[in-house]
Amino acid sequence: MCAPPLLVSLPLTRGRFIEDRQAFDRGERPSPVPPDDPDGIALDDPFDLIARPNPEAVRDRLRHRDLELTGDLGHVLTLARATALIKHGILRHLSPGGVGSRDHDVQRLMLTDSLATELLEALDRNRLMETISGRDSSFDSAAAYEVSAEIFRRRRARGERPAGRKIGFTNRLIWDEYRVSSPMWGYVYDRTVTWLDEPVARLAVGHLCQPRIEPEVVLHFASAPGSATDEVELLSTIDWIAHGFEIVQTHFLDWKFTLADTIADFGLHGALVVGPPCPVSPGDHVVSRLRAFAISLARDGVVQAHGAGANVLDSPLMAALHLLRVLREQRLFEPVQAGEIVTTGTLTPALPIRAGETWTTNLSGIDLPGLSLRVE
């Protein structure tokens, strides 16, 4: 009975594993894993790559659920499957310094898997949890985005469709309050977005944990922004903008966390109310107006906060350009695509909300209507 082939991966954060062809060239085959194996590693291989690899069958790039095949026999594996393969010695992780410890790889994969489970349970049951950084001081933004990617995969698997992205902490004026020093981002979904034809809405927030309200500018991309590097180039890919409210939440008590915690915690996203869309074109002076406009936020008719377009990394367009730069460095995630929205961060401080309140905004210096939101 011959030994299984060595499967060597690129850095784990890229989520891609490449099989070593050498064992196949020698005609070796790994021993099939019994179907009753508790890890089920023999049950999640629709193309039978592990038991009977066939390079000709996977020459062209294909996609099958969570399995991605390429001409070099590379494929993306689910966390559960990758963990099982490592445990059985079929898969090894190659770090920049060489082949990593099997135990270390298993622990890292299992941590990501368990954190995704814990966070989704907190989301679904509207309950608090201990910060991840409080349990593991080494938990950083890179690890948090791995958790975010696994959560994204699971939410899609349960029927949620991504509608776009949210960028958090683009307002430098709130960094000290939350003890952060850079932005982060997360996904928004069809089930979390409310689209308005009129600038008046009602929104139930009882399912959200410690909700706060953030007035924002939402961008809609008619075409993929690709490698846009300045505001004018970016605006050419946008067909409309809107004023919106993002309702943020956190599953960590009293909004105490690290930046990495917030990334894993769904990017703090709870809900997004998108106001009536306003078409834009490069000749509308949108670039300058998005930098210069002002906004006030009121609760039950009493102004609670003021803000400006310049608060979010100097402009909502600059905030979106920041996201594009970040995504170019993150191989776990797809770039922004045509049809996506990007909500660009709070223009004022984020304020706590509760049922029975009515929140309104007034904007000046830009042709966007203010919004009225009744919280239920």
C-alpha positions in Angstrom: 0.0 0.0 0.0 1.8 3.1 -1.2 2.0 6.4 0.7 -0.3 9.2 -0.2 1.2 12.0 -2.4 2.5 15.1 -0.7 0.1 18.0 -1.4 1.9 21.3 -0.9 0.0 24.6 -0.5 0.8 28.2 -1.2 0.5 30.4 2.0 -2.6 29.4 3.8 -4.1 32.9 3.7 -4.5 32.5 -0.1 -6.8 29.6 0.4 -5.3 27.6 -2.5 -3.6 24.2 -2.4 -1.5 22.8 -5.2 -0.8 19.1 -5.7 2.7 17.9 -6.3 2.5 16.1 -9.7 5.7 14.1 -9.0 3.8 11.3 -7.2 1.3 11.0 -10.0 4.1 10.9 -12.7 5.5 7.9 -10.9 2.1 6.2 -11.1 1.5 6.2 -7.4 -2.0 6.4 -6.0 -3.0 7.2 -2.4 -5.0 4.7 -0.5 -8.7 5.4 -0.7 -10.2 6.6 2.6 -13.1 4.4 3.7 -16.5 6.1 3.2 -17.3 5.8 6.8 -14.3 7.9 7.8 -15.5 10.3 10.5 -13.9 13.3 8.8 -15.6 12.4 5.5 -12.6 13.3 3.4 -13.6 10.7 0.8 -17.1 12.2 0.4 -16.2 15.8 -0.7 -14.3 15.1 -3.8 -16.7 15.2 -6.8 -13.9 15.1 -9.3 -12.0 12.3 -7.5 -8.8 14.2 -7.4 -7.4 12.5 -4.3 -8.2 8.9 -5.3 -7.8 9.1 -9.1 -6.3 12.3 -10.2 -6.8 13.0 -13.9 -4.9 16.1 -15.2 -6.7 16.0 -18.6 -10.1 16.2 -16.9 -9.1 19.4 -15.1 -7.1 21.2 -17.7 -9.5 24.0 -18.0 -10.5 26.2 -15.1 -13.8 24.9 -13.5 -15.8 25.6 -10.4 -17.8 23.1 -8.4 -19.3 24.4 -5.2 -16.3 25.0 -2.9 -13.9 23.2 -5.2 -11.9 25.2 -7.7 -9.9 23.4 -10.3 -7.2 24.7 -12.5 -4.9 23.3 -15.1 -2.1 22.9 -12.5 -4.3 20.7 -10.4 -4.8 23.5 -7.8 -8.1 23.6 -5.9 -9.7 25.5 -3.1 -10.9 23.3 -0.2 -13.5 23.8 2.5 -12.0 24.3 5.9 -13.5 21.0 7.2 -12.0 19.1 4.3 -8.6 20.7 4.5 -8.4 20.1 8.2 -9.3 16.4 7.7 -6.7 16.1 4.9 -4.0 17.6 7.1 -5.0 15.3 10.0 -4.7 12.2 7.7 -1.3 13.4 6.4 -2.6 13.9 2.8 -2.2 17.6 2.9 0.7 19.7 4.2 0.9 23.4 4.4 4.0 25.1 3.0 4.8 28.4 4.7 7.4 30.9 3.3 10.0 29.2 5.5 9.1 25.6 4.5 6.6 22.9 5.3 4.8 23.8 8.5 3.8 21.7 11.4 0.8 19.5 10.8 -0.5 20.3 14.3 0.0 24.0 13.7 -2.0 23.9 10.5 -4.8 21.9 12.0 -5.0 24.3 14.9 -5.2 27.3 12.6 -7.8 25.8 10.4 -9.8 24.6 13.3 -9.6 28.0 15.1 -10.9 29.7 12.0 -13.7 27.1 11.6 -14.7 27.3 15.3 -14.7 31.1 15.3 -16.9 31.3 12.3 -19.3 28.9 14.0 -19.3 30.9 17.2 -19.8 34.2 15.4 -22.7 33.0 13.3 -24.4 31.6 16.4 -24.0 35.0 18.1 -25.4 36.7 15.0 -28.4 34.3 14.7 -29.2 34.3 18.4 -28.4 38.0 19.0 -26.1 37.3 21.9 -22.8 38.7 23.2 -19.5 36.8 23.2 -16.0 37.3 24.6 -13.7 39.2 22.3 -11.4 37.0 20.3 -8.4 39.1 21.0 -9.1 38.7 24.7 -8.7 35.0 24.4 -5.8 35.1 21.9 -3.5 38.2 21.9 -2.0 37.0 18.6 -5.3 37.3 16.7 -4.6 39.9 14.1 -6.3 41.4 11.0 -4.9 38.6 8.7 -6.4 35.9 10.9 -9.6 37.9 11.1 -10.1 38.1 7.4 -9.6 34.4 7.2 -12.6 34.1 9.6 -14.5 36.6 7.5 -13.9 34.6 4.3 -15.1 31.4 6.0 -18.2 33.3 7.3 -18.8 34.6 3.8 -18.7 31.1 2.3 -21.1 29.8 4.9 -23.6 32.7 4.5 -23.7 32.1 0.8 -24.2 28.4 1.4 -27.3 29.1 3.5 -28.8 31.3 0.8 -27.6 34.8 1.5 -26.5 36.7 -1.6 -23.8 39.4 -1.3 -25.0 42.8 -2.4 -21.7 44.7 -1.9 -19.3 45.9 0.7 -19.2 48.2 3.7 -16.1 50.1 4.8 -15.8 50.8 8.5 -13.6 53.2 10.5 -13.1 55.5 7.5 -14.0 58.4 9.8 -10.7 59.3 11.5 -12.5 61.4 14.1 -13.9 58.2 15.7 -10.6 56.3 15.8 -9.8 57.3 19.4 -13.2 56.4 20.6 -12.9 52.8 19.3 -9.1 52.5 19.8 -8.4 51.7 16.1 -6.0 53.3 13.6 -7.2 52.1 10.2 -10.3 51.2 8.3 -11.6 47.7 7.7 -14.3 46.2 5.5 -17.0 43.5 5.3 -19.8 42.2 3.1 -23.4 43.4 3.0 -26.1 40.9 1.9 -29.5 40.9 0.2 -31.1 40.1 3.5 -29.4 43.0 5.3 -30.2 45.7 2.7 -33.4 47.7 2.4 -33.9 49.7 -0.8 -35.9 52.9 -0.7 -37.8 54.7 -3.5 -38.7 57.5 -1.1 -36.5 58.9 1.7 -38.7 57.6 4.5 -38.4 54.1 6.1 -39.1 52.0 9.1 -36.7 49.4 10.3 -36.9 46.7 13.0 -33.7 46.4 15.0 -34.7 43.9 17.7 -32.5 41.2 16.0 -29.4 43.4 16.2 -26.9 43.5 19.1 -26.2 47.0 20.6 -27.2 48.8 17.4 -25.9 52.2 16.4 -26.8 54.4 13.4 -24.3 55.7 10.9 -25.3 58.2 8.1 -23.3 57.3 5.0 -22.9 57.7 1.2 -23.5 54.6 -0.9 -21.9 54.1 -4.3 -23.3 51.8 -7.0 -20.9 50.4 -9.6 -22.1 50.1 -13.2 -18.8 48.5 -14.1 -16.0 46.9 -12.2 -13.7 49.7 -10.9 -10.6 47.5 -11.6 -7.4 49.4 -11.2 -8.9 52.9 -10.7 -6.4 55.1 -8.9 -8.1 58.5 -8.6 -11.6 59.9 -7.9 -12.3 60.9 -11.5 -11.4 57.5 -12.8 -13.4 55.8 -10.1 -16.5 58.0 -10.7 -16.5 56.9 -14.4 -17.4 53.4 -13.1 -20.3 54.6 -10.9 -23.8 55.2 -12.3 -25.5 56.4 -9.1 -24.9 57.4 -5.5 -27.3 57.5 -2.6 -27.5 58.6 1.0 -28.0 55.7 3.4 -28.1 54.6 7.0 -25.9 51.7 8.1 -27.0 50.1 11.3 -23.9 48.7 12.9 -23.8 46.2 15.7 -21.2 44.3 17.7 -21.4 41.1 19.6 -18.7 42.3 22.1 -19.9 44.0 25.3 -20.0 47.8 25.3 -18.3 48.2 22.0 -14.9 47.2 23.4 -12.8 45.4 20.9 -9.7 45.5 18.6 -9.8 46.1 14.9 -9.2 42.4 14.3 -12.3 41.6 16.4 -14.4 43.9 14.3 -13.3 42.4 11.0 -14.3 38.9 12.2 -17.5 40.3 13.7 -19.1 40.8 10.3 -17.3 44.1 9.9 -19.8 45.3 12.5 -22.5 45.2 9.8 -26.1 44.8 10.9 -28.3 46.4 8.3 -28.2 49.0 5.5 -31.0 51.3 4.4 -30.2 52.8 0.9 -32.1 55.9 0.0 -33.3 56.9 -3.5 -30.5 56.6 -6.1 -29.3 59.7 -7.7 -27.7 59.3 -11.1 -24.2 60.8 -11.6 -21.9 61.8 -14.4 -18.4 63.2 -14.4 -19.8 66.7 -15.4 -21.9 67.0 -12.3 -19.0 68.2 -10.1 -19.7 65.2 -8.0 -16.0 64.8 -7.0 -15.8 68.2 -5.4 -19.3 68.0 -3.8 -18.6 64.7 -2.2 -15.6 66.3 -0.5 -17.3 69.4 0.6 -20.9 68.6 1.6 -22.1 68.8 5.2 -24.7 66.7 7.1 -26.6 66.8 10.4 -28.1 63.9 12.2 -31.1 64.4 14.5 -33.1 62.2 16.8 -36.8 63.0 17.2 -36.1 66.4 15.8 -33.1 67.3 17.9 -29.7 67.5 16.2 -27.3 65.0 17.8 -24.3 65.2 15.5 -22.7 67.0 12.5 -20.5 65.6 9.8 -19.0 66.1 6.3 -18.0 64.2 3.3 -14.4 65.1 4.1 -14.6 63.0 7.3 -14.4 59.7 5.5 -10.8 59.5 4.3 -11.3 63.0 2.7 -14.2 61.8 0.5 -16.5 58.8 0.0 -14.7 58.3 -3.3 -11.3 58.2 -1.5 -12.8 55.7 1.0 -13.8 53.4 -1.9 -10.3 53.8 -3.5 -8.8 52.7 -0.2 -11.0 49.5 -0.3 -9.9 48.7 -3.8 -6.2 49.0 -2.8 -6.8 46.7 0.2 -8.7 44.1 -2.0 -5.8 44.0 -4.4 -3.6 42.6 -1.6 -6.2 40.1 -0.3 -6.3 37.0 -2.4 -9.1 35.5 -0.3 -11.7 37.9 -1.8 -12.9 38.9 -5.2 -12.5 42.5 -6.3 -15.6 44.8 -6.4 -17.7 43.8 -9.4 -20.3 45.5 -11.6 -23.6 45.7 -9.8 -22.1 45.9 -6.3 -22.7 48.7 -3.8 -20.1 50.1 -1.5 -21.2 52.1 1.6 -18.3 54.3 2.5 -18.4 54.8 6.3 -20.1 57.0 8.8 -20.0 60.8 8.2 -20.8 61.5 11.9 -20.2 59.7 15.2 -22.1 56.4 15.4 -24.9 56.8 17.9 -27.0 54.2 19.8 -30.6 53.7 18.7 -33.6 52.1 20.2 -37.2 51.3 19.2 -39.6 54.2 19.1 -37.0 56.8 17.9 -37.1 58.6 14.6 -33.7 59.6 13.1 -33.4 62.2 10.3 -30.6 63.8 8.3 -30.2 67.0 6.4 -27.5 67.4 3.8 -26.2 70.6 2.2 -23.8 71.1 -0.7 -24.9 68.0 -2.6 -28.0 66.9 -4.4 -28.9 64.1 -2.1 -32.2 64.1 -0.1 -32.0 63.6 3.7 -33.5 60.5 5.2 -36.1 59.7 7.9 -35.9 56.4 9.7 -38.4 55.2 12.3 -36.7 52.6 14.5 -39.0 49.7 15.5 
